[in-house]
């Protein structure tokens, strides 16, 4: 529109029409190779008009289907918006599940802050348990409880001080949550520092330093690479030991039986209440029969 030249869309449309005309002309040439030039042009124009009409009809059908599909999608979107509005209204009308405040959306602001603070303290206690000592011994769960109690006492002292200053409970909960997030970051940094000073990270750093020295790097580059390797090792150790702490808290996972045959075979050796004990040989025969079934 500004230069007066043909736009790219028009050029593409012209090329498409030329390709269609060439396609029709090739078809006429293949089917009727002995036509006179005038008859050839007439046949090409006639077939080209038919092809253009067919393509226009297909395009009209596609447009109608697109209109119907768009109307269907808009109807589905409107229905989903209505359902979402109803669910949001129902959620907003729910009372707080912790303190019972009405129309709190299931959890009021104060209880939400307190729950977030509790989760942050639990995570901080896990970091602290990793920093205290090994996590794969029987006393790991006890150390975790001690760390959690210590951190809860620290957060509780701050909460009592804020309440003594006359601050509203919502402000106290928000301040405590901010504190617990800082505690979590502090305990994580402490755990990483302990693991970074441990033998695993030190050995990894020395190994990378030896490799870098073989590459004839400068001492500054060697120290930087060794420190980065030690930090990566400490991060991996922290993730692994956090998994061990969480597994110790959750307890052992009960092994599931793979099928009813295995369960029946295990139950074959168990006596029923009031029944006589089955001899071991007889129990073995029962197990073989059940397994064979």
KEKE-3310 file (N, C-alpha, C; in steps of 0.2 Angstrom, whole numbers, plus 5000, padded with zeros to 4 digits):
npx = (5004:5010:5021:5016:5020:5019:5012:5019:5009:5000:5009:5011:4999:4997:5007:5002:4990:4995:5002:4992:4986:4996:4996:4983:4985:4995:4988:4978:4986:4992:4981:4974:4983:4983:4976:4971:4978:4968:4957:4964:4966:4953:4949:4957:4954:4941:4942:4950:4941:4932:4940:4943:4931:4928:4938:4934:4922:4926:4934:4924:4916:4926:4927:4914:4914:4924:4918:4908:4916:4923:4912:4908:4920:4920:4908:4911:4922:4915:4907:4916:4922:4910:4909:4921:4920:4909:4915:4926:4918:4912:4923:4928:4918:4920:4924:4939:4950:4958:4956:4943:4937:4925:4921:4934:4940:4944:4957:4963:4972:4981:4982:4987:5000:5005:5005:5014:5026:5028:5031:5043:5050:5051:5058:5070:5074:5077:5089:5097:5098:5106:5118:5122:5126:5129:5116:5111:5111:5103:5100:5096:5083:5080:5089:5084:5072:5076:5083:5072:5064:5073:5073:5060:5058:5066:5059:5047:5050:5053:5040:5033:5039:5035:5021:5020:5023:5012:5007:4996:4989:4990:5000:5010:5011:5015:5028:5034:5034:5043:5054:5056:5059:5071:5078:5078:5086:5098:5101:5102:5113:5123:5123:5128:5140:5146:5146:5154:5166:5169:5176:5172:5169:5181:5190:5185:5187:5201:5204:5199:5207:5220:5218:5216:5229:5236:5232:5239:5235:5233:5237:5227:5216:5215:5212:5199:5192:5193:5186:5173:5170:5170:5159:5149:5149:5146:5133:5126:5128:5121:5107:5106:5107:5097:5086:5088:5085:5072:5066:5069:5061:5048:5047:5050:5045:5032:5033:5025:5015:5017:5006:4991:4994:5006:5003:4994:5002:5011:5002:4999:5006:5002:4993:4976:4965:4961:4963:4973:4991:4998:5008:5025:5029:5017:5013:5022:5018:5005:5009:5015:5004:4996:5004:5005:4993)
npy = (4994:5006:5007:5003:4992:4974:4964:4952:4942:4943:4940:4926:4921:4923:4915:4902:4902:4901:4889:4880:4882:4877:4864:4859:4861:4852:4840:4840:4839:4826:4818:4821:4822:4826:4837:4852:4869:4879:4871:4865:4876:4880:4868:4868:4880:4877:4866:4872:4881:4873:4867:4877:4881:4869:4870:4882:4878:4868:4876:4884:4875:4871:4884:4885:4874:4878:4889:4883:4875:4884:4891:4880:4879:4891:4890:4879:4886:4896:4888:4882:4894:4898:4887:4888:4900:4897:4887:4895:4904:4895:4890:4902:4904:4895:4890:4894:4880:4878:4888:4891:4903:4912:4912:4911:4906:4893:4893:4905:4920:4922:4908:4903:4909:4904:4890:4890:4894:4883:4873:4878:4878:4864:4860:4867:4860:4848:4851:4855:4843:4836:4843:4841:4827:4810:4803:4791:4782:4774:4785:4796:4801:4805:4816:4824:4827:4834:4845:4851:4855:4864:4874:4878:4883:4895:4902:4903:4911:4923:4926:4927:4939:4948:4948:4953:4966:4971:4969:4965:4948:4943:4950:4946:4932:4934:4940:4930:4920:4925:4925:4911:4907:4914:4907:4894:4896:4899:4887:4879:4884:4882:4868:4865:4871:4862:4850:4854:4855:4842:4825:4819:4830:4836:4827:4826:4839:4839:4829:4835:4846:4840:4835:4847:4853:4844:4848:4859:4871:4888:4892:4899:4896:4882:4882:4888:4879:4867:4872:4874:4861:4855:4861:4857:4844:4845:4850:4839:4829:4835:4834:4820:4816:4823:4816:4804:4808:4811:4799:4792:4798:4796:4782:4764:4758:4748:4732:4728:4714:4704:4697:4687:4674:4673:4679:4670:4658:4662:4663:4650:4643:4648:4646:4644:4652:4642:4631:4616:4615:4615:4602:4604:4598:4596:4609:4613:4605:4611:4624:4621:4617:4628:4637:4631:4632)
npz = (5000:5003:4994:4982:4975:4972:4985:4997:5000:4989:4979:4982:4980:4967:4962:4966:4958:4945:4946:4948:4935:4927:4931:4927:4914:4911:4914:4904:4893:4895:4894:4882:4870:4856:4853:4845:4845:4848:4853:4863:4872:4875:4882:4892:4899:4902:4911:4921:4926:4932:4941:4949:4954:4961:4971:4977:4983:4992:5000:5005:5012:5022:5029:5034:5043:5051:5057:5064:5073:5080:5086:5094:5102:5109:5116:5124:5131:5138:5146:5154:5160:5168:5176:5183:5189:5198:5206:5211:5219:5228:5234:5240:5249:5259:5276:5286:5288:5298:5309:5308:5303:5295:5277:5271:5261:5263:5270:5280:5280:5291:5296:5284:5283:5295:5292:5281:5288:5297:5288:5282:5294:5296:5285:5287:5298:5293:5285:5296:5303:5293:5294:5307:5309:5303:5293:5291:5302:5317:5326:5319:5317:5330:5331:5321:5327:5338:5332:5326:5337:5343:5333:5332:5345:5343:5334:5341:5351:5345:5340:5352:5357:5347:5349:5362:5359:5355:5341:5328:5325:5312:5307:5315:5312:5299:5300:5307:5298:5288:5296:5298:5285:5283:5292:5287:5275:5281:5288:5278:5271:5281:5281:5269:5270:5279:5273:5262:5268:5271:5269:5256:5247:5248:5242:5229:5225:5225:5215:5203:5203:5201:5188:5181:5183:5175:5163:5161:5166:5174:5191:5197:5189:5192:5206:5205:5197:5205:5217:5212:5208:5221:5227:5219:5222:5235:5234:5228:5238:5248:5243:5242:5255:5261:5255:5262:5275:5274:5271:5282:5291:5286:5287:5284:5268:5264:5257:5242:5237:5222:5216:5218:5219:5225:5237:5242:5243:5253:5264:5265:5275:5287:5302:5305:5317:5331:5324:5321:5320:5304:5298:5293:5281:5275:5273:5264:5253:5251:5247:5235:5228:5227:5221:5208:5204)
capx = (5000:5015:5026:5013:5022:5015:5014:5021:5004:4998:5014:5010:4992:4998:5010:4997:4985:5000:5004:4985:4985:5001:4994:4978:4987:4998:4983:4975:4991:4993:4975:4972:4989:4983:4971:4973:4979:4962:4954:4968:4965:4946:4948:4961:4950:4935:4944:4952:4935:4929:4944:4943:4924:4929:4942:4930:4917:4930:4935:4917:4915:4931:4925:4908:4916:4928:4914:4905:4921:4924:4906:4909:4925:4917:4903:4915:4925:4910:4905:4922:4922:4905:4911:4927:4917:4905:4920:4929:4913:4911:4929:4928:4913:4922:4928:4946:4950:4962:4953:4935:4935:4920:4922:4941:4943:4947:4962:4964:4979:4985:4984:4991:5007:5008:5007:5021:5031:5029:5034:5049:5054:5053:5064:5076:5076:5081:5095:5101:5100:5111:5124:5124:5130:5127:5109:5109:5111:5097:5099:5095:5076:5080:5092:5079:5067:5080:5084:5065:5062:5077:5071:5053:5059:5069:5053:5042:5053:5051:5033:5031:5041:5030:5014:5021:5024:5005:5006:4991:4991:4992:5007:5015:5012:5019:5035:5037:5036:5049:5060:5057:5062:5078:5081:5079:5092:5104:5103:5104:5120:5127:5124:5132:5147:5149:5148:5160:5173:5169:5181:5170:5170:5188:5193:5183:5191:5208:5204:5198:5213:5225:5216:5217:5236:5239:5230:5244:5231:5236:5235:5220:5210:5215:5208:5192:5189:5192:5181:5167:5169:5168:5153:5144:5149:5142:5125:5124:5128:5115:5101:5106:5106:5090:5082:5088:5082:5064:5065:5069:5055:5042:5047:5051:5040:5030:5034:5019:5015:5016:5000:4987:4997:5012:5000:4991:5008:5013:4997:4998:5010:5000:4988:4970:4963:4957:4965:4979:4996:4999:5015:5029:5029:5010:5012:5025:5013:5000:5012:5016:4998:4993:5008:5004:4986)
capy = (5000:5012:5007:5002:4985:4968:4962:4945:4938:4943:4936:4919:4919:4923:4909:4897:4901:4899:4882:4877:4882:4873:4857:4858:4860:4845:4835:4840:4836:4819:4814:4823:4825:4828:4843:4858:4874:4882:4867:4864:4882:4879:4863:4870:4885:4874:4862:4876:4884:4867:4866:4883:4880:4864:4872:4887:4874:4865:4881:4886:4870:4872:4889:4883:4869:4882:4893:4878:4873:4890:4891:4875:4880:4897:4887:4876:4891:4899:4884:4882:4900:4898:4882:4891:4905:4894:4884:4900:4906:4890:4890:4908:4904:4890:4893:4891:4873:4878:4892:4892:4910:4911:4915:4912:4902:4886:4894:4912:4923:4920:4901:4901:4911:4899:4883:4890:4894:4876:4869:4881:4875:4857:4859:4869:4855:4843:4854:4855:4836:4834:4847:4838:4821:4805:4802:4784:4778:4774:4791:4802:4803:4809:4822:4828:4830:4839:4851:4854:4858:4870:4880:4880:4888:4901:4905:4905:4917:4929:4927:4930:4946:4952:4949:4958:4973:4973:4968:4960:4941:4942:4953:4941:4927:4936:4941:4923:4916:4928:4923:4904:4907:4915:4901:4889:4898:4899:4880:4876:4886:4878:4861:4865:4872:4856:4845:4856:4854:4835:4822:4818:4836:4838:4822:4828:4845:4837:4826:4840:4850:4836:4835:4854:4854:4840:4852:4865:4877:4892:4890:4902:4892:4876:4883:4889:4873:4863:4874:4873:4854:4853:4864:4853:4838:4846:4850:4832:4825:4837:4831:4813:4815:4825:4810:4799:4810:4811:4792:4790:4801:4792:4775:4759:4757:4741:4729:4725:4708:4705:4694:4684:4667:4674:4680:4663:4654:4664:4662:4643:4641:4652:4642:4648:4652:4637:4625:4613:4617:4610:4600:4608:4594:4597:4616:4614:4603:4616:4629:4619:4616:4635:4640:4627:4634)
capz = (5000:5003:4988:4975:4973:4974:4992:4997:5000:4982:4975:4983:4977:4960:4960:4967:4952:4940:4947:4946:4928:4924:4933:4923:4907:4910:4914:4897:4888:4895:4892:4875:4867:4849:4852:4841:4850:4850:4857:4869:4877:4877:4886:4899:4902:4905:4917:4926:4929:4936:4947:4954:4957:4966:4977:4981:4987:4997:5005:5009:5017:5027:5033:5038:5048:5056:5061:5069:5078:5084:5091:5099:5107:5113:5121:5130:5135:5142:5151:5159:5164:5173:5181:5187:5193:5203:5210:5215:5224:5233:5238:5244:5255:5264:5282:5287:5290:5304:5314:5307:5301:5289:5270:5271:5255:5265:5274:5281:5279:5297:5296:5279:5285:5300:5289:5278:5293:5299:5283:5282:5300:5295:5280:5290:5303:5289:5284:5302:5304:5289:5296:5313:5308:5298:5293:5290:5308:5321:5330:5314:5318:5336:5330:5318:5332:5342:5328:5325:5343:5343:5328:5334:5351:5341:5331:5346:5355:5341:5340:5359:5357:5343:5352:5367:5357:5353:5334:5326:5324:5305:5306:5319:5308:5293:5303:5309:5291:5285:5300:5296:5278:5284:5296:5282:5271:5286:5290:5271:5270:5286:5279:5263:5272:5283:5267:5258:5272:5272:5265:5249:5243:5247:5237:5223:5223:5224:5209:5198:5203:5198:5181:5178:5182:5169:5157:5161:5168:5179:5198:5199:5186:5195:5212:5204:5195:5211:5221:5209:5209:5228:5228:5215:5226:5241:5232:5227:5244:5252:5240:5244:5263:5263:5254:5267:5281:5273:5271:5289:5294:5283:5289:5279:5263:5265:5251:5240:5234:5215:5214:5223:5220:5230:5244:5244:5245:5260:5269:5266:5281:5293:5304:5307:5324:5333:5321:5323:5316:5299:5298:5288:5274:5272:5271:5258:5248:5250:5244:5228:5224:5226:5216:5202:5202)
cpx = (5004:5019:5022:5015:5017:5017:5016:5015:5001:5002:5013:5004:4993:5001:5006:4993:4989:5001:4998:4984:4989:4999:4988:4980:4991:4993:4980:4980:4992:4987:4973:4978:4989:4978:4975:4974:4973:4958:4957:4966:4958:4946:4952:4957:4944:4937:4947:4946:4932:4933:4944:4936:4925:4933:4938:4925:4920:4932:4929:4915:4919:4929:4919:4910:4920:4924:4910:4909:4922:4918:4906:4914:4923:4912:4906:4919:4921:4908:4910:4923:4916:4907:4917:4924:4913:4910:4924:4924:4912:4917:4930:4923:4915:4926:4935:4946:4954:4958:4946:4933:4931:4923:4930:4944:4947:4953:4963:4971:4983:4987:4988:4999:5009:5009:5013:5027:5033:5033:5041:5054:5056:5058:5070:5079:5080:5088:5100:5103:5106:5118:5126:5128:5127:5119:5106:5110:5105:5095:5097:5088:5076:5084:5088:5074:5070:5081:5077:5063:5066:5075:5064:5054:5062:5063:5048:5044:5052:5044:5030:5033:5037:5023:5015:5021:5017:5003:5000:4993:4993:4999:5012:5016:5016:5027:5038:5038:5042:5055:5061:5061:5070:5082:5083:5085:5098:5106:5105:5112:5125:5128:5128:5139:5150:5150:5154:5166:5174:5174:5178:5171:5177:5192:5191:5186:5198:5209:5204:5204:5219:5224:5218:5225:5239:5237:5235:5240:5235:5233:5228:5215:5210:5211:5201:5189:5188:5187:5174:5165:5167:5161:5147:5143:5145:5134:5123:5123:5122:5108:5100:5104:5099:5085:5082:5085:5074:5062:5064:5063:5048:5042:5048:5044:5038:5030:5027:5020:5014:5009:4997:4990:5002:5009:4997:4997:5011:5008:4996:5001:5007:4994:4982:4969:4959:4959:4972:4985:4997:5007:5019:5029:5022:5010:5016:5021:5008:5002:5013:5010:4995:4997:5007:4997:4987)
cpy = (5006:5013:5006:4995:4980:4966:4955:4940:4937:4939:4928:4917:4919:4916:4902:4896:4899:4891:4878:4877:4877:4865:4855:4857:4854:4840:4834:4837:4829:4815:4815:4826:4827:4833:4849:4864:4877:4878:4865:4870:4882:4874:4865:4875:4882:4870:4866:4880:4879:4866:4871:4883:4875:4866:4877:4883:4871:4870:4884:4881:4870:4878:4888:4878:4873:4886:4889:4876:4878:4891:4886:4876:4886:4895:4884:4881:4894:4895:4883:4888:4900:4893:4884:4896:4902:4891:4889:4903:4901:4890:4896:4908:4899:4893:4890:4885:4873:4882:4893:4898:4909:4915:4916:4908:4895:4887:4902:4914:4921:4913:4899:4903:4906:4892:4884:4891:4887:4872:4871:4878:4868:4856:4862:4864:4849:4845:4853:4848:4834:4837:4844:4832:4816:4804:4795:4779:4779:4781:4797:4805:4807:4815:4827:4831:4835:4846:4855:4858:4865:4876:4882:4885:4894:4905:4907:4911:4923:4931:4930:4937:4951:4953:4953:4965:4975:4972:4963:4953:4940:4945:4949:4935:4928:4937:4934:4919:4919:4926:4915:4903:4909:4910:4895:4890:4897:4892:4877:4878:4883:4871:4860:4866:4866:4851:4847:4855:4846:4831:4821:4824:4838:4833:4824:4834:4843:4833:4830:4844:4847:4836:4842:4855:4850:4844:4858:4871:4881:4890:4893:4898:4885:4877:4884:4883:4868:4865:4873:4865:4852:4856:4860:4846:4839:4847:4843:4828:4828:4834:4824:4812:4818:4820:4805:4801:4809:4803:4789:4792:4797:4785:4771:4758:4749:4738:4726:4718:4708:4702:4690:4677:4668:4675:4674:4658:4656:4663:4654:4640:4644:4648:4647:4647:4646:4630:4622:4615:4612:4608:4603:4605:4596:4604:4617:4611:4608:4622:4628:4619:4623:4638:4637:4630:4641)
cpz = (5000:4997:4982:4972:4975:4981:4992:4997:4993:4978:4976:4980:4970:4958:4961:4961:4946:4940:4946:4939:4925:4925:4928:4916:4906:4910:4907:4892:4889:4893:4884:4871:4860:4848:4848:4847:4853:4855:4864:4874:4879:4883:4893:4902:4906:4911:4922:4929:4934:4942:4952:4957:4963:4972:4981:4985:4993:5003:5009:5014:5023:5032:5037:5044:5053:5060:5066:5074:5082:5089:5096:5105:5112:5118:5126:5134:5140:5148:5156:5163:5169:5178:5186:5192:5199:5208:5214:5221:5229:5237:5243:5250:5260:5270:5282:5290:5297:5310:5314:5305:5295:5283:5270:5265:5257:5270:5274:5280:5285:5297:5290:5280:5290:5297:5285:5282:5296:5294:5282:5288:5299:5290:5283:5295:5299:5287:5290:5304:5300:5291:5303:5313:5303:5298:5292:5296:5312:5324:5325:5316:5325:5335:5326:5322:5336:5338:5327:5331:5344:5339:5330:5340:5348:5338:5336:5350:5351:5341:5347:5359:5353:5346:5358:5365:5354:5345:5333:5325:5317:5304:5310:5315:5301:5295:5304:5303:5288:5289:5298:5289:5279:5288:5291:5277:5275:5287:5283:5270:5275:5284:5273:5265:5276:5278:5263:5262:5273:5267:5257:5245:5242:5242:5230:5220:5221:5217:5203:5198:5200:5190:5178:5178:5177:5163:5156:5162:5173:5186:5200:5196:5189:5202:5210:5202:5201:5216:5218:5209:5216:5229:5225:5219:5232:5240:5231:5233:5248:5249:5242:5251:5265:5261:5259:5274:5280:5273:5278:5293:5292:5285:5283:5275:5263:5258:5248:5236:5227:5213:5219:5224:5225:5237:5246:5246:5251:5265:5270:5272:5287:5295:5306:5314:5326:5330:5323:5318:5310:5299:5292:5281:5271:5270:5265:5252:5246:5246:5236:5224:5222:5220:5209:5199:5198)
residu = (UNK:UNK:UNK:UNK:UNK:UNK:UNK:UNK:UNK:UNK:UNK:UNK:UNK:UNK:UNK:UNK:UNK:UNK:UNK:UNK:UNK:UNK:UNK:UNK:UNK:UNK:UNK:UNK:UNK:UNK:UNK:UNK:UNK:UNK:UNK:UNK:UNK:UNK:UNK:UNK:UNK:UNK:UNK:UNK:UNK:UNK:UNK:UNK:UNK:UNK:UNK:UNK:UNK:UNK:UNK:UNK:UNK:UNK:UNK:UNK:UNK:UNK:UNK:UNK:UNK:UNK:UNK:UNK:UNK:UNK:UNK:UNK:UNK:UNK:UNK:UNK:UNK:UNK:UNK:UNK:UNK:UNK:UNK:UNK:UNK:UNK:UNK:UNK:UNK:UNK:UNK:UNK:UNK:UNK:UNK:UNK:UNK:UNK:UNK:UNK:UNK:UNK:UNK:UNK:UNK:UNK:UNK:UNK:UNK:UNK:UNK:UNK:UNK:UNK:UNK:UNK:UNK:UNK:UNK:UNK:UNK:UNK:UNK:UNK:UNK:UNK:UNK:UNK:UNK:UNK:UNK:UNK:UNK:UNK:UNK:UNK:UNK:UNK:UNK:UNK:UNK:UNK:UNK:UNK:UNK:UNK:UNK:UNK:UNK:UNK:UNK:UNK:UNK:UNK:UNK:UNK:UNK:UNK:UNK:UNK:UNK:UNK:UNK:UNK:UNK:UNK:UNK:UNK:UNK:UNK:UNK:UNK:UNK:UNK:UNK:UNK:UNK:UNK:UNK:UNK:UNK:UNK:UNK:UNK:UNK:UNK:UNK:UNK:UNK:UNK:UNK:UNK:UNK:UNK:UNK:UNK:UNK:UNK:UNK:UNK:UNK:UNK:UNK:UNK:UNK:UNK:UNK:UNK:UNK:UNK:UNK:UNK:UNK:UNK:UNK:UNK:UNK:UNK:UNK:UNK:UNK:UNK:UNK:UNK:UNK:UNK:UNK:UNK:UNK:UNK:UNK:UNK:UNK:UNK:UNK:UNK:UNK:UNK:UNK:UNK:UNK:UNK:UNK:UNK:UNK:UNK:UNK:UNK:UNK:UNK:UNK:UNK:UNK:UNK:UNK:UNK:UNK:UNK:UNK:UNK:UNK:UNK:UNK:UNK:UNK:UNK:UNK:UNK:UNK:UNK:UNK:UNK:UNK:UNK:UNK:UNK:UNK:UNK:UNK:UNK:UNK:UNK:UNK:UNK:UNK:UNK:UNK:UNK:UNK:UNK:UNK:UNK:UNK)
# end
